[in-house]
Amino acid sequence: MITVHLYYTGKNVNAKRFAEEMEVSGTADAIRAEEGNLGYEYYQPLNDPETILLIDRWADQPAIDAHHASPMMAVVADLRERYDLHMKAERLVSDDLKTDERFLRK
C-alpha cells in the first residue's frame, strides 16, 4: 500500500472550502471509487486553520498512475487553482512488519 499525505494550504480558509467542494461535488467520492483507491479522507490540524491534510491511500503505484491519468486530476487541478492552494506532499510505503503492534491499544 502507498499512502500520500497532501497538505493543502491557502488563505481565508480556502483549503477548507476546497475540501468541502471536493466532498459536496462528488469528486472525492468519484476518486474513492477508482480502482485501487483504499482511502481518501480530509482532516484539519487543530493548530492550523489554513491547512487541510488529505490522506490518500492506494493499493500500488499502477493505481496511482491510473488516477493521475484520469479526468479527475483536471477537476482537482482546477479547484486547487481556483482556491489558490499550495501543496506539500509526503509519500509513505507500507511494510508488513508488525513491530509497532505492541504499542497499539485495541
C-alpha positions as CSV (number, residue, x, y, z in Angstrom):
1,M,0.0,0.0,0.0
2,I,1.1,3.5,-0.7
3,T,-0.1,6.4,1.4
4,V,0.2,10.0,0.3
5,H,-0.2,12.9,2.7
6,L,-1.1,16.1,0.8
7,Y,-1.1,19.3,2.8
8,Y,-3.2,22.0,1.1
9,T,-2.5,25.5,2.4
10,G,-4.2,28.7,1.4
11,K,-5.6,31.9,2.9
12,N,-9.0,32.9,4.2
13,V,-9.9,29.2,4.9
14,N,-9.7,28.4,1.2
15,A,-8.2,25.0,1.9
16,K,-11.3,24.1,3.9
17,R,-13.5,25.4,1.2
18,F,-11.6,23.3,-1.4
19,A,-12.1,20.1,0.7
20,E,-15.8,20.9,1.2
21,E,-16.3,21.4,-2.5
22,M,-14.5,18.2,-3.3
23,E,-16.9,16.4,-1.0
24,V,-20.2,18.2,-2.0
25,S,-19.5,18.0,-5.7
26,G,-18.9,14.2,-5.6
27,T,-15.4,14.5,-6.8
28,A,-13.9,12.9,-3.7
29,D,-16.4,10.0,-3.9
30,A,-15.5,9.5,-7.6
31,I,-11.8,9.2,-6.6
32,R,-12.7,6.8,-3.8
33,A,-14.5,4.7,-6.4
34,E,-11.4,4.5,-8.6
35,E,-9.8,1.0,-8.9
36,G,-7.0,0.6,-6.3
37,N,-8.1,3.5,-4.0
38,L,-8.1,2.3,-0.4
39,G,-8.9,5.6,1.3
40,Y,-9.4,9.3,0.6
41,E,-10.0,11.5,3.6
42,Y,-9.6,15.1,4.6
43,Y,-8.5,16.3,8.0
44,Q,-7.7,19.7,9.5
45,P,-4.8,20.2,12.0
46,L,-6.2,21.7,15.2
47,N,-3.4,24.3,15.3
48,D,-3.6,25.4,11.7
49,P,-6.9,26.6,10.3
50,E,-5.4,27.4,6.9
51,T,-4.2,23.8,6.2
52,I,-6.1,20.7,5.2
53,L,-4.5,17.3,5.2
54,L,-5.6,14.7,2.6
55,I,-4.7,11.1,3.5
56,D,-4.8,9.3,0.1
57,R,-4.2,5.6,0.1
58,W,-3.6,3.4,-2.9
59,A,-3.1,-0.3,-3.5
60,D,0.1,0.2,-5.6
61,Q,1.9,2.5,-8.0
62,P,-0.1,1.5,-11.1
63,A,-3.3,2.6,-9.3
64,I,-1.8,6.0,-8.5
65,D,-0.6,6.3,-12.1
66,A,-4.1,5.5,-13.4
67,H,-5.5,8.1,-11.0
68,H,-3.1,10.7,-12.2
69,A,-4.0,10.0,-15.8
70,S,-7.8,10.1,-15.1
71,P,-10.1,13.0,-15.9
72,M,-10.4,13.5,-12.1
73,M,-7.0,15.1,-12.0
74,A,-8.1,18.0,-14.2
75,V,-11.0,18.7,-11.9
76,V,-8.8,18.6,-8.8
77,A,-6.2,20.9,-10.5
78,D,-8.9,23.4,-11.5
79,L,-10.2,23.5,-7.9
80,R,-6.7,23.9,-6.5
81,E,-6.1,26.8,-8.8
82,R,-9.5,28.4,-8.1
83,Y,-8.8,28.3,-4.3
84,D,-5.1,29.4,-4.8
85,L,-3.7,26.5,-2.8
86,H,-0.1,25.5,-2.3
87,M,0.8,21.9,-1.5
88,K,3.4,19.8,0.3
89,A,3.4,16.0,-0.1
90,E,4.7,13.1,1.9
91,R,4.8,9.6,0.4
92,L,4.7,6.5,2.7
93,V,5.1,2.9,1.6
94,S,3.7,0.3,4.0
95,D,5.6,-2.7,5.1
96,D,4.3,-5.9,6.6
97,L,6.3,-5.6,9.8
98,K,4.3,-5.8,13.0
99,T,6.9,-4.2,15.2
100,D,4.6,-1.4,16.4
101,E,1.7,-3.7,17.3
102,R,2.7,-3.9,20.9
103,F,2.2,-0.1,21.2
104,L,-1.4,-0.2,19.9
105,R,-4.4,-0.4,22.2
106,K,-7.1,-2.4,20.6
